[in-house]
Each structure stands twice: as structure tokens, then as C-alpha cells.
Amino acid sequence: MCGRYSLFAPPETIEARFDATFDFTFEPRYNAAPSQSLPVVTDADADTIQRMEWGLVPSWADDRSDHGYINARAETLAEKRSFAAAYESRRCSAEQSEAGPDTPTAGRCLVPADGFYEWVSGDGGKQPYRVALPDDALFAMAGLYERWEPPQRQTGLGEFGASDDDGGQDEVIETFTIVTTEPNASVRDLHHRMAVVLSPDEEETWLTGDTDAVSDLLDPYDGEMRTYPVSTAVNSPANDDPSIIEEIEV
């Protein structure tokens, strides 16, 4: 699985790498965690780096708290109800979007990163490791996203009897998940799954290709990667500073 990652390159470097512009003020993340709002580039707007919440909530969910998939297995994307619509890139056309801002959308996205974390069980407990490309080069993980609307908004009943305090259940949210696959040689000793890391020449295909084309992108990353142990401080999402990525002795 992929449950934590980092993205701390300067914003202008990220924008140049993905040929897209932030629509928010980016701050470096050394310990990005589920439920946080994090940068993505979507198939619907590849020129913009926007924020979505990590933990996909399908559009058909009755309650946003019932779901929150941080990972999606590459092998079953087309079969699982939670992911099939986004994988098949079902999103609104321009004509459909004119129906209103609350029209649900779903599709594929790039999740920019410069490393991710995995944990290895040992006698002293679980030891976290960071996985990165040489020189902490930026890369994209394959992602899926979906827009979720509360049922009362979907039925047009939101203005009738809606509570002023619904715990956020009346909010429209956009969420994403990271696609995982079998591990490559670098990750195999750390975990039995890894994020689908796309090479730069695969990124446009992931966003725009049909399912036959993108299915060929879901194999383990075959480029060079480095792994090294880091502090267990990464275990807490509250810890998010440069010390998180420093190598330690074990």
C-alpha cells in the first residue's frame, strides 16, 4: 500500500515539471497523510495543480464517512464499483457541466510526489523506510478522483430541513486515491505492494488514454529507486518537517 508520501520541491519546480500552475499556495509536505488536502493534476484540467482530499469517496456513497479509499489495486480497477467509473474516465462534458456546478465528476489524476514511505516489521517493531528516485526527483503516482455530493443535494432536498450542524456531511468534496501494483525489486523487501509510479512519457497517456492504453501502465516501476530508513516520527501525521526525510542508522 501507499499510506504516506512527500512533496517538498519548490512550487516553481513542481509547476515546471508538470507544466501546470498551482491554484492555491503550496507548502512543502514531508509527511503527507490520508484525509489531508493534497496536490493533484486531473484529466479534466491538466493545466492546473489543485487540491483534493486523500481518501476516495465514491459518488454513490450515502455517507462520506462510510468510505475513504486511500489505495486502489491496479488489478481490479475496472471491476470494483468504487473505482470503475473514475478508471474509465467518466467525467462531465462541457455540455453536461453547464447543467450546474454540482454535477458529479470522476476521472484519472496524477499525484505529484518526490518519495513515499513503507514500513517493515522487525523485532523492535515497524521500521519506516523512504522510497525515492535518485536526487529526490519529482514523479507522478497514478491516481483516481471522484466528486461526492450529499444525497440531499443530489435529490434537490438540501434546502429543506438541512441541519446547520451536519458534521460536514452537507459539503461537496473532491477526493482521490493512489493506484497500487506489485512491488519492484527496490520495494519488494519492504512491502508486497507499491504505488504505480509513472514515467514522464506515460503521464499524458494515464490522463487521456482509453482503458486499453492505460492498462499497460500499471506494472511495477522499472527505473532506479533508492530506499533508506527514516525516523519513526513519520508515524504521526503531526510531524511534518525536513527531519522526517533524513536517513537514520538501524
C-alpha positions as CSV (number, residue, x, y, z in Angstrom):
1,M,0.0,0.0,0.0
2,C,1.0,3.7,-0.1
3,G,-0.1,5.4,3.1
4,R,2.3,8.3,3.3
5,Y,4.4,10.3,0.9
6,S,6.4,13.5,0.5
7,L,6.3,16.5,-1.8
8,F,8.7,19.3,-0.8
9,A,10.2,20.6,-4.1
10,P,9.9,24.4,-4.6
11,P,6.5,25.2,-6.1
12,E,8.1,26.6,-9.3
13,T,10.0,23.4,-9.8
14,I,6.7,21.4,-9.4
15,E,4.9,23.7,-11.9
16,A,7.7,23.3,-14.4
17,R,7.9,19.5,-14.1
18,F,4.1,19.0,-14.6
19,D,3.6,22.0,-16.9
20,A,0.8,23.2,-14.7
21,T,0.1,26.0,-12.3
22,F,-1.0,25.8,-8.6
23,D,-4.4,27.3,-7.9
24,F,-3.5,27.5,-4.2
25,T,-0.5,28.5,-2.1
26,F,1.6,25.3,-1.9
27,E,3.6,24.4,1.2
28,P,6.1,21.6,1.3
29,R,4.8,18.3,2.7
30,Y,7.3,15.8,4.2
31,N,4.7,13.5,5.6
32,A,1.5,13.7,3.5
33,A,-1.2,11.6,5.1
34,P,-4.8,10.4,4.3
35,S,-7.7,12.8,4.8
36,Q,-5.4,15.8,4.0
37,S,-6.0,18.1,1.0
38,L,-3.1,17.5,-1.3
39,P,-2.0,18.4,-4.9
40,V,-3.2,16.6,-7.9
41,V,-3.4,17.2,-11.7
42,T,-6.6,15.9,-13.2
43,D,-7.6,14.7,-16.7
44,A,-10.3,17.4,-16.7
45,D,-7.8,20.3,-16.1
46,A,-4.2,19.2,-16.8
47,D,-3.0,22.8,-16.7
48,T,-3.9,23.3,-13.0
49,I,-2.5,21.7,-9.8
50,Q,-5.4,21.7,-7.5
51,R,-6.1,20.2,-4.1
52,M,-8.2,17.2,-3.3
53,E,-8.7,15.1,-0.2
54,W,-6.8,11.9,0.0
55,G,-9.3,9.1,0.5
56,L,-11.7,8.5,-2.4
57,V,-15.4,8.7,-1.6
58,P,-17.5,7.2,-4.5
59,S,-20.2,9.5,-5.9
60,W,-22.8,6.9,-5.0
61,A,-21.9,6.7,-1.3
62,D,-24.8,7.7,1.1
63,D,-22.4,8.9,3.7
64,R,-18.9,10.2,3.1
65,S,-17.6,8.6,6.3
66,D,-18.6,5.1,5.0
67,H,-15.7,5.2,2.5
68,G,-12.3,6.8,2.1
69,Y,-10.1,4.5,-0.1
70,I,-6.5,5.7,0.1
71,N,-5.4,3.0,-2.4
72,A,-6.9,1.1,-5.3
73,R,-5.5,-2.2,-6.6
74,A,-4.4,-1.9,-10.2
75,E,-5.6,-5.5,-10.9
76,T,-9.2,-4.8,-10.2
77,L,-9.8,-1.1,-11.1
78,A,-12.3,-2.0,-13.9
79,E,-14.2,-4.5,-11.7
80,K,-14.6,-2.6,-8.4
81,R,-17.7,-0.4,-8.2
82,S,-15.7,2.2,-6.2
83,F,-13.2,2.8,-8.9
84,A,-14.6,1.7,-12.2
85,A,-16.2,5.0,-13.1
86,A,-13.1,7.0,-12.4
87,Y,-10.8,4.5,-14.1
88,E,-12.9,4.6,-17.3
89,S,-12.6,8.4,-17.0
90,R,-16.3,9.1,-16.7
91,R,-16.4,12.9,-16.3
92,C,-18.7,15.6,-17.4
93,S,-18.6,17.0,-20.9
94,A,-18.7,20.8,-21.3
95,E,-22.4,20.5,-22.2
96,Q,-23.1,18.5,-19.0
97,S,-21.2,20.9,-16.9
98,E,-23.5,23.7,-18.0
99,A,-26.2,21.9,-16.0
100,G,-24.7,23.3,-12.8
101,P,-21.6,23.3,-10.6
102,D,-22.8,20.4,-8.6
103,T,-22.7,17.9,-11.5
104,P,-20.6,14.8,-10.3
105,T,-17.3,14.2,-12.0
106,A,-14.8,11.3,-11.8
107,G,-11.6,10.5,-13.7
108,R,-7.9,9.9,-13.5
109,C,-5.2,12.1,-12.0
110,L,-1.5,12.5,-11.4
111,V,-0.4,12.6,-7.7
112,P,2.9,14.6,-7.6
113,A,5.5,13.3,-5.2
114,D,9.2,13.0,-4.5
115,G,9.1,10.0,-2.3
116,F,6.8,7.6,-0.3
117,Y,7.1,5.5,2.8
118,E,6.8,1.9,3.7
119,W,7.1,0.0,7.0
120,V,9.0,-3.2,7.7
121,S,8.1,-5.3,10.7
122,G,11.1,-6.4,12.9
123,D,11.9,-7.4,16.4
124,G,11.8,-3.8,17.6
125,G,8.5,-3.0,15.9
126,K,7.8,-1.5,12.5
127,Q,10.7,0.5,10.9
128,P,9.7,3.1,8.3
129,Y,11.6,3.4,5.0
130,R,11.5,6.2,2.5
131,V,11.4,5.2,-1.2
132,A,12.6,7.9,-3.7
133,L,14.2,8.4,-7.1
134,P,17.8,9.5,-7.4
135,D,18.3,13.1,-6.2
136,D,14.7,13.2,-5.0
137,A,13.5,13.7,-8.5
138,L,9.8,14.5,-8.9
139,F,7.5,11.8,-10.2
140,A,3.8,11.1,-10.6
141,M,1.8,8.4,-8.9
142,A,-1.3,7.2,-10.8
143,G,-4.4,8.3,-9.1
144,L,-8.2,8.3,-9.5
145,Y,-10.5,11.0,-8.3
146,E,-14.2,11.5,-7.7
147,R,-16.6,14.3,-6.7
148,W,-19.1,13.4,-4.0
149,E,-22.3,15.2,-3.2
150,P,-24.5,14.7,-0.2
151,P,-27.7,12.7,-1.0
152,Q,-29.9,15.7,-0.1
153,R,-28.1,17.8,-2.7
154,Q,-28.3,15.1,-5.3
155,T,-32.1,14.9,-4.9
156,G,-32.6,18.7,-4.6
157,L,-33.8,18.4,-1.0
158,G,-30.8,20.1,0.6
159,E,-32.7,23.4,1.2
160,F,-35.4,21.5,3.1
161,G,-34.7,20.5,6.7
162,A,-30.9,20.5,6.4
163,S,-29.2,20.8,9.8
164,D,-26.9,23.7,10.4
165,D,-24.5,21.3,12.1
166,D,-24.2,18.2,10.0
167,G,-20.5,17.5,10.7
168,G,-19.6,18.4,7.2
169,Q,-21.9,15.9,5.6
170,D,-23.6,18.6,3.5
171,E,-20.3,19.6,1.8
172,V,-19.4,18.7,-1.8
173,I,-15.9,17.1,-1.7
174,E,-13.4,16.0,-4.3
175,T,-11.3,13.1,-3.2
176,F,-8.6,10.9,-4.7
177,T,-6.9,7.5,-4.3
178,I,-3.5,6.2,-5.3
179,V,-3.3,3.2,-7.5
180,T,-1.0,0.3,-6.3
181,T,0.6,-2.6,-8.0
182,E,3.1,-5.4,-7.4
183,P,6.4,-4.2,-5.9
184,N,9.6,-3.8,-7.9
185,A,13.0,-5.1,-6.8
186,S,13.6,-1.9,-4.7
187,V,10.4,-2.2,-2.7
188,R,9.9,-6.0,-2.6
189,D,11.8,-6.4,0.7
190,L,9.7,-3.6,2.3
191,H,6.2,-4.3,1.2
192,H,4.1,-6.6,-1.1
193,R,2.5,-3.5,-2.8
194,M,3.8,-0.2,-4.1
195,A,2.3,2.9,-5.7
196,V,2.1,2.9,-9.5
197,V,4.9,5.3,-10.4
198,L,4.6,6.7,-13.9
199,S,7.5,7.7,-16.1
200,P,7.1,11.2,-17.6
201,D,6.2,9.8,-21.0
202,E,3.4,7.8,-19.5
203,E,1.7,10.6,-17.7
204,E,-0.4,12.0,-20.6
205,T,-1.5,8.6,-21.5
206,W,-2.7,8.0,-18.0
207,L,-4.8,11.1,-18.1
208,T,-6.1,10.8,-21.6
209,G,-5.8,7.3,-22.9
210,D,-8.5,4.7,-23.1
211,T,-8.6,1.7,-20.7
212,D,-6.6,-0.5,-23.1
213,A,-3.8,2.0,-23.3
214,V,-3.6,2.8,-19.6
215,S,-3.7,-0.9,-18.5
216,D,-0.2,-1.2,-19.9
217,L,1.0,1.5,-17.4
218,L,0.1,-0.4,-14.3
219,D,3.2,-2.6,-14.0
220,P,5.9,-2.0,-11.3
221,Y,8.2,0.9,-11.9
222,D,11.3,-0.3,-13.7
223,G,13.6,2.7,-13.1
224,E,16.2,3.2,-10.4
225,M,14.9,3.8,-6.9
226,R,16.6,4.2,-3.6
227,T,15.3,3.1,-0.2
228,Y,16.6,4.1,3.3
229,P,15.4,4.0,6.9
230,V,13.9,7.1,8.5
231,S,12.7,8.1,12.0
232,T,9.5,6.6,13.4
233,A,8.5,10.3,13.8
234,V,6.9,9.8,10.4
235,N,4.3,7.5,12.1
236,S,2.4,10.7,13.3
237,P,1.0,13.0,10.6
238,A,1.5,15.8,13.1
239,N,5.2,15.5,12.3
240,D,5.8,17.3,9.0
241,D,9.2,18.9,8.7
242,P,12.6,18.2,6.9
243,S,13.8,15.9,9.7
244,I,11.2,13.3,8.5
245,I,13.2,12.5,5.3
246,E,16.6,12.2,7.0
247,E,18.3,8.8,6.9
248,I,18.9,7.1,10.2
249,E,21.0,4.1,11.3
250,V,19.2,0.9,12.2
